[in-house]
Amino acid sequence: MIRIISLVPSITELLFALGLGPQVVGRTGFCTHPPKGVREIPKIGGTKDLNLERIRALLPTHVIVNVDENRLEDVAALRQTGAEIVVTHPCSPQDNLPLLAQMVSVFAASQPQVQAQAERLAQQLRQELAACQAGAWTRRRVLYLIWRDPWMTVAQDTYIARMLAEVGWRTWPPQEGGPSGAARYPVLTGQEPWLQEIEEVLLSSEPYRFDERHMPQAQALCPNARVRLVDGELISWYGPRAAEGLAYLRSLAAA
């Protein structure tokens, strides 16, 4: 019998979309979607502060982790439980296609519905990727903020930056953060000269929950930019939100 613990919020949502909700026996406190589906599933800590004793007690057959979300030392400890560790690391919207194939490879043999649901999600994603490719987008320099005190943004090789690139938005600073680590989410001093050249500031709803109170501060940071609040889950969550996220970005870019 399959018993899955998901340590990745967007993957937890994906498991339900694939019809694997009944097999999920553990989740992090950040795994909040779908709300009704996860309500009765035990929490095993956060993405980076796991309760390993509780995880062992749940007797998982599979534990799903992510390179950005979870710590390498925790993954090493999880391997000692005997569960199969499923490592995920989507870095672009296109990576959702191999992610879906990965879920099929791991789970479809015992859960036949996974194949059909994965194909449905893949078709929706392909349609949205094609719509983005067909768009005549105005290229813009964008600062996507995920935190304040200090200000933090995203490197250009992150999933978020590559989602934005689908509608012609190039995130700044113009640097890559590598496959893992803090460099993927640069800290700003607020004195960077290029801030004057930013055309769009996007204030994410997560992990820091920006709201209208923060818009004047962001405007002062980038005085020549338009400042907008955006749905961080639609832009940063992979899995079933990828296609919806691309449609959302197309509407933002057209405004």
NUPA-270176 format. One line per 5 residues: their letters; for each residue x, y, z of N, C-alpha, C. Coordinates in nm, 2 decimals. Atoms other than C-alpha are relative to their C-alpha. Last residue first. Example, Ala and Ser with C-alpha at 12.3 -4.5 7.8 and 13.67 -1.06 7.14 Angstrom:
SA = -0.09:-0.11:0.00:1.37:-0.11:0.71:-0.08:0.11:0.08  0.09:-0.12:0.00:1.23:-0.45:0.78:0.09:0.12:0.00
END
This chain:
AAALS = 0.07:-0.11:-0.07:-0.25:4.53:-1.87:0.10:0.13:-0.01  0.08:-0.08:0.09:-0.13:4.28:-2.13:-0.06:0.12:0.06  -0.09:-0.07:0.10:0.16:4.16:-1.92:-0.08:0.08:-0.10  -0.08:-0.11:-0.06:-0.07:4.10:-1.63:0.08:0.07:-0.10  0.09:-0.11:-0.02:-0.32:3.90:-1.84:0.07:0.11:0.07
RLYAL = 0.04:-0.06:0.12:-0.04:3.69:-1.98:-0.10:0.11:0.02  -0.10:-0.09:0.05:0.09:3.63:-1.64:-0.03:0.07:-0.13  0.00:-0.12:-0.09:-0.24:3.49:-1.52:0.11:0.10:-0.04  0.11:-0.08:0.05:-0.26:3.26:-1.82:-0.01:0.13:0.09  -0.04:-0.06:0.13:0.09:3.14:-1.73:-0.11:0.08:-0.06
GEAAR = -0.09:-0.10:-0.02:-0.01:3.08:-1.37:0.05:0.07:-0.13  0.08:-0.12:-0.05:-0.32:2.89:-1.47:0.09:0.11:0.03  0.08:-0.05:0.11:-0.10:2.65:-1.67:-0.08:0.13:0.04  -0.09:-0.05:0.10:0.15:2.61:-1.39:-0.08:0.06:-0.12  0.02:-0.15:0.02:-0.10:2.58:-1.11:0.08:0.06:-0.12
PGYWS = 0.13:-0.04:0.07:-0.14:2.20:-1.14:-0.03:0.15:-0.02  0.11:0.10:-0.01:0.23:2.13:-1.08:-0.13:0.06:-0.06  0.01:0.09:0.12:0.45:2.43:-1.02:-0.11:-0.10:0.02  0.03:0.14:-0.02:0.39:2.70:-0.76:-0.01:-0.08:-0.13  -0.11:0.08:-0.05:0.58:3.02:-0.81:-0.03:-0.15:0.02
ILEGD = -0.13:-0.02:0.07:0.37:3.24:-1.03:0.10:-0.10:0.04  0.02:0.03:0.14:0.02:3.13:-0.93:0.13:0.01:-0.08  0.03:0.14:0.02:0.12:3.10:-0.56:-0.01:-0.03:-0.15  -0.12:0.07:0.00:0.28:3.45:-0.57:-0.02:-0.15:-0.02  0.03:0.13:-0.07:-0.04:3.62:-0.66:0.13:-0.09:-0.01
VLRVR = 0.03:0.12:0.09:0.08:3.97:-0.76:-0.02:-0.12:0.09  0.01:0.12:-0.09:0.08:4.32:-0.60:-0.04:-0.12:-0.09  0.12:0.07:0.00:0.19:4.59:-0.85:0.01:-0.12:0.10  0.00:0.09:-0.11:0.44:4.87:-0.86:-0.14:-0.07:0.00  0.14:0.02:-0.04:0.50:5.06:-1.19:0.01:-0.11:0.11
ANPCL = 0.07:0.12:0.03:0.86:5.16:-1.20:-0.14:0.01:0.03  0.05:-0.01:0.13:1.05:5.49:-1.22:-0.08:-0.12:-0.05  0.09:-0.11:0.02:1.10:5.53:-0.85:-0.06:0.01:-0.14  -0.01:-0.01:0.14:1.23:5.18:-0.78:-0.09:0.12:-0.05  -0.12:0.09:0.04:1.31:5.16:-0.41:0.02:0.01:-0.15
AQAQP = -0.12:-0.07:-0.03:1.07:5.45:-0.34:0.13:-0.07:-0.04  -0.01:-0.11:0.09:0.80:5.27:-0.52:0.12:0.09:0.02  -0.05:0.05:0.12:0.87:4.96:-0.32:0.01:0.11:-0.11  -0.14:0.03:-0.02:0.83:5.16:0.00:0.06:-0.06:-0.13  -0.08:-0.12:0.00:0.51:5.32:-0.13:0.15:-0.03:0.02
MHRED = -0.02:-0.05:0.14:0.37:4.97:-0.22:0.08:0.13:0.00  -0.14:0.01:0.04:0.43:4.81:0.12:0.03:0.07:-0.14  -0.08:-0.08:-0.08:0.10:4.92:0.28:0.15:0.00:-0.04  0.00:-0.14:0.05:-0.09:4.79:-0.02:0.09:0.08:0.09  0.14:-0.06:0.03:0.00:4.43:0.06:0.02:0.14:-0.03
FRYPE = 0.01:-0.14:0.02:0.31:4.20:0.07:-0.15:0.04:-0.02  0.13:-0.04:0.05:0.27:3.86:0.23:0.00:0.15:-0.02  0.04:-0.12:-0.08:0.63:3.74:0.25:-0.13:0.05:-0.06  0.02:0.04:-0.14:0.66:3.38:0.11:-0.03:0.12:0.10  -0.07:0.10:-0.08:0.44:3.47:-0.06:0.15:0.00:-0.05
SSLLV = 0.08:0.04:-0.12:0.19:3.73:-0.18:0.06:-0.10:0.08  0.07:0.13:-0.01:0.45:3.87:-0.42:-0.08:-0.02:0.13  -0.01:0.04:-0.15:0.53:4.23:-0.48:-0.08:-0.13:0.01  0.11:0.10:-0.04:0.60:4.28:-0.85:0.02:-0.04:0.14  -0.03:0.07:-0.13:0.80:4.59:-0.94:-0.12:-0.09:0.03
EEIEQ = 0.11:0.06:-0.07:0.79:4.68:-1.31:0.05:-0.06:0.13  0.13:-0.05:0.06:1.00:4.92:-1.52:-0.12:-0.06:0.08  0.10:0.10:-0.01:1.34:4.89:-1.33:-0.14:0.06:-0.05  0.03:0.05:0.13:1.60:5.13:-1.45:-0.11:-0.10:-0.01  0.06:-0.12:0.07:1.64:5.33:-1.13:-0.05:-0.04:-0.14
LWPEQ = 0.14:-0.02:-0.05:1.70:5.00:-0.95:-0.07:0.11:-0.07  0.09:0.05:0.10:2.01:4.95:-1.17:-0.15:0.01:0.04  0.03:-0.10:0.11:2.21:5.18:-0.95:-0.11:-0.05:-0.10  -0.05:0.05:0.13:2.19:4.93:-0.65:-0.04:0.10:-0.11  -0.09:-0.11:0.06:2.14:5.13:-0.33:0.05:-0.04:-0.14
GTLVP = 0.08:-0.11:0.03:1.85:4.92:-0.19:0.07:0.12:-0.07  -0.03:-0.11:-0.10:2.09:4.68:-0.03:-0.10:0.12:-0.01  -0.03:-0.14:0.05:1.94:4.39:-0.21:0.03:0.09:0.11  0.04:-0.11:-0.09:1.95:4.02:-0.11:0.05:0.13:-0.06  -0.10:-0.10:-0.04:1.97:3.76:-0.39:-0.07:0.10:0.10
YRAAG = 0.09:-0.10:-0.05:1.74:3.45:-0.39:0.08:0.12:0.05  0.11:0.01:0.09:1.92:3.18:-0.60:-0.10:0.11:0.04  -0.03:-0.09:0.12:2.24:3.28:-0.43:-0.12:0.00:-0.09  0.05:-0.14:-0.02:2.10:3.13:-0.11:0.01:0.09:-0.12  -0.06:-0.09:-0.10:2.15:2.77:-0.22:-0.05:0.14:0.00
SPGGE = 0.06:0.00:-0.14:2.07:2.54:-0.51:0.08:0.11:0.08  0.11:0.10:-0.02:2.13:2.48:-0.89:-0.06:0.00:0.14  -0.04:0.14:-0.01:2.31:2.81:-0.95:-0.11:-0.10:0.04  -0.03:0.04:-0.14:2.21:3.16:-0.86:0.05:-0.14:0.01  0.05:0.13:-0.03:2.21:3.33:-1.20:0.05:-0.05:0.14
QPPWT = -0.09:0.10:-0.05:2.26:3.70:-1.24:-0.07:-0.13:0.02  -0.03:0.10:0.11:2.10:3.99:-1.42:0.11:-0.10:0.04  -0.13:-0.02:0.07:1.97:4.16:-1.11:0.02:-0.11:-0.10  -0.13:-0.06:-0.03:1.69:4.18:-1.23:0.02:-0.03:0.15  -0.02:-0.04:-0.14:1.41:3.98:-1.38:0.14:0.05:0.02
RWGVE = -0.14:0.05:-0.04:1.34:3.98:-1.75:0.02:0.05:0.14  -0.05:-0.07:-0.11:0.97:4.00:-1.85:0.13:-0.06:0.05  -0.09:-0.10:0.04:0.89:3.89:-2.20:0.06:0.08:0.11  0.07:-0.12:0.05:0.58:3.70:-2.12:0.09:0.11:-0.03  0.09:0.05:0.10:0.75:3.35:-2.09:-0.09:0.12:-0.06
ALMRA = -0.06:-0.01:0.13:1.03:3.53:-1.91:-0.09:-0.05:-0.11  0.01:-0.14:0.04:0.81:3.57:-1.60:0.06:0.02:-0.14  0.15:-0.02:0.03:0.78:3.19:-1.57:-0.02:0.14:-0.05  0.03:0.06:0.13:1.16:3.17:-1.61:-0.15:0.00:-0.03  -0.05:-0.09:0.11:1.21:3.42:-1.33:-0.03:-0.06:-0.13
IYTDQ = 0.07:-0.12:0.00:0.98:3.23:-1.09:0.05:0.08:-0.12  0.13:0.03:0.07:1.13:2.89:-1.17:-0.07:0.13:-0.02  0.10:0.06:-0.09:1.48:3.02:-1.08:-0.13:-0.02:-0.08  0.02:0.14:0.03:1.76:3.07:-1.33:-0.10:-0.07:0.09  0.06:0.02:0.13:1.73:3.45:-1.34:-0.01:-0.14:-0.04
AVTMW = -0.10:0.00:0.11:1.79:3.50:-0.97:-0.07:-0.05:-0.13  -0.03:0.13:0.06:1.50:3.60:-0.75:0.11:0.00:-0.11  0.06:0.02:0.13:1.44:3.89:-0.51:0.04:-0.14:-0.05  -0.05:0.12:0.07:1.50:3.98:-0.15:-0.07:-0.02:-0.13  0.07:0.03:0.13:1.46:4.31:0.03:0.07:-0.12:-0.06
PDRWI = -0.04:-0.07:0.12:1.60:4.28:0.38:-0.08:-0.03:-0.12  -0.09:0.00:-0.12:1.40:4.37:0.57:0.08:-0.13:0.02  -0.04:-0.13:-0.03:1.15:4.27:0.29:0.08:0.00:0.14  -0.03:-0.03:-0.14:1.09:3.95:0.11:0.03:0.14:0.02  0.06:0.11:-0.08:0.97:3.79:-0.22:0.02:0.03:0.15
LYLVR = -0.04:0.00:-0.14:1.03:4.09:-0.45:-0.08:-0.11:0.08  0.09:0.09:-0.07:1.02:4.04:-0.83:0.04:-0.01:0.15  -0.06:0.04:-0.13:1.21:4.33:-0.99:-0.12:-0.07:0.07  0.09:0.02:-0.11:1.12:4.35:-1.36:0.08:-0.03:0.13  -0.09:0.04:-0.12:1.29:4.49:-1.66:-0.08:0.00:0.12
RRTWA = -0.01:-0.09:-0.12:1.04:4.48:-1.94:0.10:-0.05:0.10  -0.10:0.04:-0.10:1.01:4.33:-2.29:0.02:0.11:0.11  -0.10:-0.11:-0.02:0.69:4.41:-2.46:0.10:-0.04:0.11  -0.02:-0.06:-0.13:0.52:4.08:-2.56:0.10:0.12:0.00  -0.10:-0.10:0.03:0.39:3.98:-2.89:0.02:0.09:0.12
GAQCA = 0.02:-0.14:-0.04:0.23:3.66:-2.78:0.10:0.09:-0.05  0.06:-0.07:0.11:0.26:3.33:-2.98:-0.02:0.15:0.03  -0.09:-0.01:0.11:0.51:3.18:-2.74:-0.06:0.08:-0.11  -0.10:-0.09:-0.04:0.28:3.26:-2.44:0.10:0.02:-0.12  0.06:-0.13:0.00:-0.01:3.09:-2.61:0.10:0.11:0.03
ALEQR = 0.02:-0.04:0.14:0.20:2.79:-2.69:-0.06:0.14:-0.01  -0.14:-0.03:0.05:0.31:2.76:-2.33:-0.01:0.05:-0.14  -0.04:-0.13:-0.05:-0.06:2.79:-2.23:0.14:0.04:-0.04  0.08:-0.11:0.06:-0.16:2.51:-2.46:0.04:0.14:0.05  -0.04:-0.03:0.14:0.12:2.29:-2.36:-0.07:0.11:-0.07
LQQAL = -0.13:-0.08:-0.01:0.03:2.34:-1.99:0.05:0.02:-0.14  0.03:-0.14:-0.04:-0.33:2.23:-2.05:0.12:0.09:0.00  0.07:-0.06:0.11:-0.22:1.92:-2.23:-0.03:0.15:0.03  -0.10:-0.03:0.10:0.02:1.83:-1.96:-0.06:0.07:-0.12  -0.08:-0.11:-0.05:-0.25:1.86:-1.69:0.11:0.04:-0.11
REAQA = 0.09:-0.12:0.00:-0.48:1.63:-1.88:0.08:0.12:0.04  0.02:-0.04:0.14:-0.20:1.38:-1.95:-0.09:0.12:-0.01  -0.12:-0.07:0.04:-0.12:1.38:-1.58:0.00:0.04:-0.14  0.00:-0.13:-0.06:-0.48:1.30:-1.49:0.13:0.08:-0.04  0.10:-0.08:0.07:-0.49:1.01:-1.74:0.00:0.15:0.06
QVQPQ = -0.03:-0.02:0.14:-0.17:0.86:-1.61:-0.09:0.09:-0.07  -0.10:-0.10:0.00:-0.25:0.90:-1.24:0.04:0.04:-0.15  0.06:-0.13:0.03:-0.57:0.71:-1.27:0.10:0.11:-0.02  0.01:-0.02:0.15:-0.38:0.38:-1.29:-0.06:0.14:-0.04  0.12:-0.10:0.00:-0.27:0.40:-0.92:-0.02:0.04:-0.15
SAAFV = 0.10:0.05:-0.10:-0.04:0.09:-0.87:-0.12:0.09:0.01  0.01:0.15:0.01:0.17:0.12:-1.19:-0.11:-0.05:0.10  0.11:0.04:0.09:0.09:0.50:-1.21:-0.02:-0.15:0.00  0.13:0.04:-0.06:0.29:0.60:-0.90:-0.10:-0.07:-0.09  0.00:0.05:-0.14:0.66:0.64:-0.96:-0.13:-0.06:0.04
SVMQA = -0.10:0.11:-0.02:0.67:0.67:-1.34:0.00:-0.06:0.14  0.06:0.12:0.07:0.35:0.87:-1.36:0.10:-0.12:0.02  0.11:0.05:-0.08:0.49:1.12:-1.10:-0.07:-0.13:-0.06  -0.06:0.06:-0.12:0.81:1.15:-1.30:-0.11:-0.06:0.10  -0.05:0.13:0.04:0.62:1.21:-1.62:0.06:-0.07:0.12
LLPLN = 0.12:0.09:0.01:0.43:1.49:-1.44:0.04:-0.14:-0.05  0.05:0.03:-0.13:0.77:1.64:-1.34:-0.13:-0.09:0.00  -0.07:0.11:-0.06:0.90:1.59:-1.69:-0.04:-0.03:0.15  0.02:0.12:0.09:0.62:1.81:-1.82:0.08:-0.12:0.05  0.12:0.07:-0.05:0.64:2.06:-1.53:-0.03:-0.12:-0.08
DQPSC = -0.04:0.11:-0.08:0.99:2.14:-1.64:-0.12:-0.07:0.07  -0.01:0.12:0.08:0.85:2.35:-1.92:0.03:-0.12:0.08  0.13:0.06:0.03:0.74:2.60:-1.66:0.00:-0.12:-0.08  0.07:-0.08:0.11:1.10:2.64:-1.56:-0.14:-0.06:-0.01  -0.06:-0.14:0.01:1.33:2.53:-1.27:-0.06:0.08:-0.11
PHTVV = 0.04:-0.07:0.12:1.14:2.21:-1.16:0.06:0.14:0.01  -0.07:-0.13:0.01:1.35:2.04:-0.89:-0.04:0.07:-0.13  0.06:-0.09:0.10:1.19:1.72:-0.75:0.08:0.13:-0.01  -0.06:-0.13:0.00:1.35:1.43:-0.55:-0.05:0.08:-0.12  0.03:-0.05:0.13:1.14:1.13:-0.47:0.04:0.14:-0.01
IEAGT = 0.00:-0.15:0.00:1.28:0.95:-0.17:-0.01:0.05:-0.15  -0.06:-0.05:0.13:1.17:0.59:-0.15:-0.01:0.15:0.00  0.09:-0.05:0.10:1.11:0.51:0.22:0.07:0.04:-0.13  0.03:0.11:0.10:1.36:0.30:0.41:-0.10:0.04:-0.10  0.13:0.05:-0.03:1.36:0.55:0.70:-0.04:-0.12:-0.08
QRLAA = -0.01:0.11:-0.10:1.73:0.60:0.67:-0.13:-0.06:0.04  -0.04:0.13:0.07:1.68:0.79:0.34:0.01:-0.11:0.10  0.12:0.07:0.04:1.49:1.05:0.55:0.03:-0.13:-0.08  0.07:0.07:-0.11:1.81:1.14:0.73:-0.12:-0.08:-0.04  -0.09:0.11:-0.04:2.00:1.21:0.41:-0.07:-0.07:0.11
VDELR = 0.02:0.11:0.10:1.70:1.42:0.29:0.09:-0.12:0.03  0.13:0.06:-0.03:1.72:1.62:0.61:-0.03:-0.11:-0.09  -0.02:0.08:-0.12:2.09:1.69:0.56:-0.13:-0.07:0.04  -0.07:0.13:0.04:2.02:1.81:0.21:0.02:-0.09:0.12  -0.14:0.00:-0.03:1.76:2.07:0.33:0.07:-0.14:-0.03
NEDVN = -0.04:0.09:-0.11:1.42:2.10:0.17:0.15:-0.01:0.01  0.09:-0.01:-0.12:1.24:2.37:-0.04:0.07:-0.08:0.12  0.01:-0.13:-0.06:1.49:2.44:-0.31:-0.06:0.00:0.14  -0.14:-0.05:-0.02:1.60:2.08:-0.40:0.00:0.14:0.07  -0.04:-0.09:0.11:1.25:1.94:-0.35:0.13:0.07:0.04
VIVHT = -0.08:-0.11:-0.04:1.13:1.64:-0.15:0.03:0.09:-0.12  -0.03:-0.09:0.12:0.87:1.37:-0.19:0.06:0.13:0.05  -0.01:-0.14:-0.05:0.87:1.09:0.07:0.04:0.09:-0.12  -0.06:-0.10:0.09:0.75:0.75:-0.05:0.00:0.13:0.08  -0.07:0.07:0.11:0.66:0.43:0.14:0.08:0.09:-0.09
PLLAR = 0.02:-0.04:0.15:0.58:0.63:0.45:0.07:-0.10:-0.09  -0.03:0.11:0.09:0.55:0.46:0.79:-0.01:0.03:-0.15  0.10:0.01:0.11:0.37:0.74:0.97:0.03:-0.11:-0.10  0.12:0.07:-0.05:0.58:0.68:1.28:-0.11:-0.01:-0.10  -0.02:0.15:-0.01:0.90:0.75:1.09:-0.13:-0.07:0.05
IRELN = -0.01:0.05:0.13:0.77:1.10:0.99:0.02:-0.15:0.00  0.14:0.01:0.04:0.67:1.18:1.35:0.00:-0.06:-0.15  0.07:0.10:-0.08:1.02:1.10:1.46:-0.14:-0.02:-0.04  -0.03:0.13:0.05:1.17:1.30:1.18:-0.06:-0.11:0.07  0.00:0.08:-0.12:0.99:1.62:1.28:0.02:-0.14:-0.05
LDKTG = 0.08:0.12:0.00:1.10:1.84:1.00:0.00:-0.07:0.13  -0.01:0.05:-0.14:1.23:2.19:1.03:-0.09:-0.12:0.02  -0.14:0.00:-0.04:1.31:2.30:0.67:0.02:-0.03:0.15  -0.08:0.05:0.11:0.98:2.24:0.49:0.14:-0.02:0.04  -0.01:-0.09:0.12:0.79:2.28:0.81:0.09:-0.06:-0.10
GIKPI = -0.09:-0.11:-0.01:0.68:2.02:1.07:-0.01:0.09:-0.12  -0.12:0.05:-0.05:0.52:1.68:1.02:0.11:0.11:0.01  -0.11:-0.09:0.03:0.16:1.78:0.98:0.13:-0.06:0.06  -0.10:-0.05:-0.11:-0.10:1.51:0.99:0.11:0.08:-0.06  -0.13:0.06:0.02:-0.36:1.50:0.70:0.10:0.05:0.11
ERVGK = -0.02:0.11:-0.10:-0.71:1.59:0.82:0.13:-0.07:-0.01  0.04:-0.04:-0.13:-0.73:1.93:0.65:0.03:-0.11:0.10  -0.11:0.01:-0.10:-0.53:1.84:0.35:-0.04:0.01:0.14  -0.07:0.12:0.01:-0.82:1.77:0.11:0.11:-0.02:0.11  0.09:0.11:-0.05:-1.05:2.04:0.23:0.08:-0.13:0.00
PPHTC = 0.03:-0.02:-0.14:-0.78:2.31:0.18:-0.08:-0.12:0.06  0.13:-0.06:-0.01:-0.64:2.18:-0.15:-0.05:0.01:0.14  0.09:0.02:0.11:-0.39:2.32:-0.08:0.00:-0.15:-0.05  0.14:-0.04:-0.03:-0.24:2.41:0.25:-0.10:-0.02:-0.11  0.08:0.07:0.10:0.10:2.24:0.25:-0.15:0.02:0.03
FGTRG = 0.01:-0.09:0.11:0.29:2.50:0.45:-0.08:-0.06:-0.11  0.10:-0.10:-0.04:0.24:2.30:0.77:-0.02:0.10:-0.11  -0.05:-0.11:-0.08:0.42:2.02:0.60:-0.11:0.09:0.04  -0.03:-0.12:0.08:0.25:1.70:0.49:0.06:0.10:0.09  -0.07:-0.10:-0.07:0.18:1.34:0.59:0.03:0.12:-0.08
VVQPG = 0.02:0.02:-0.14:-0.04:1.05:0.50:0.07:0.10:0.08  -0.09:-0.10:-0.07:-0.10:1.12:0.13:-0.03:-0.02:0.15  -0.13:0.06:-0.04:-0.24:0.80:-0.03:0.09:0.09:0.07  0.02:0.10:-0.10:-0.60:0.92:-0.03:0.13:-0.06:0.04  0.03:-0.06:-0.13:-0.49:1.24:-0.22:-0.02:-0.11:0.11
LGLAF = -0.08:0.07:-0.10:-0.34:1.05:-0.51:-0.02:0.05:0.14  0.09:0.11:-0.06:-0.60:1.14:-0.77:0.07:-0.08:0.11  -0.02:0.13:0.07:-0.35:1.33:-0.99:-0.08:-0.11:0.06  0.04:-0.02:0.14:-0.48:1.67:-0.88:0.02:-0.13:-0.08  0.14:0.01:0.00:-0.44:1.55:-0.52:-0.06:0.02:-0.14
LLETI = 0.04:0.14:-0.04:-0.08:1.47:-0.57:-0.15:-0.01:0.00  -0.01:0.08:0.12:-0.03:1.81:-0.75:-0.04:-0.15:0.03  0.11:-0.04:0.08:-0.15:2.00:-0.44:0.00:-0.09:-0.13  0.12:0.05:-0.07:0.10:1.81:-0.23:-0.12:0.03:-0.08  0.01:0.14:0.03:0.36:1.88:-0.49:-0.12:-0.06:0.07
SPVLS = 0.06:0.01:0.13:0.29:2.26:-0.46:-0.01:-0.15:-0.05  0.14:-0.05:0.01:0.34:2.25:-0.09:-0.06:-0.02:-0.13  0.00:-0.10:0.10:0.66:2.03:-0.09:-0.14:0.05:-0.02  -0.07:-0.11:-0.07:0.74:1.80:0.20:0.01:0.12:-0.09  -0.04:-0.11:0.09:0.49:1.54:0.08:0.06:0.11:0.08
IIRIM = -0.02:-0.12:-0.07:0.46:1.21:0.27:0.06:0.11:-0.09  -0.08:-0.11:0.05:0.31:0.93:0.07:0.01:0.11:0.10  0.02:-0.10:-0.11:0.18:0.59:0.19:0.10:0.12:-0.03  -0.08:-0.12:0.01:0.14:0.34:-0.10:-0.04:0.10:0.11  0.08:-0.12:0.00:0.00:0.00:0.00:0.09:0.13:0.00
END
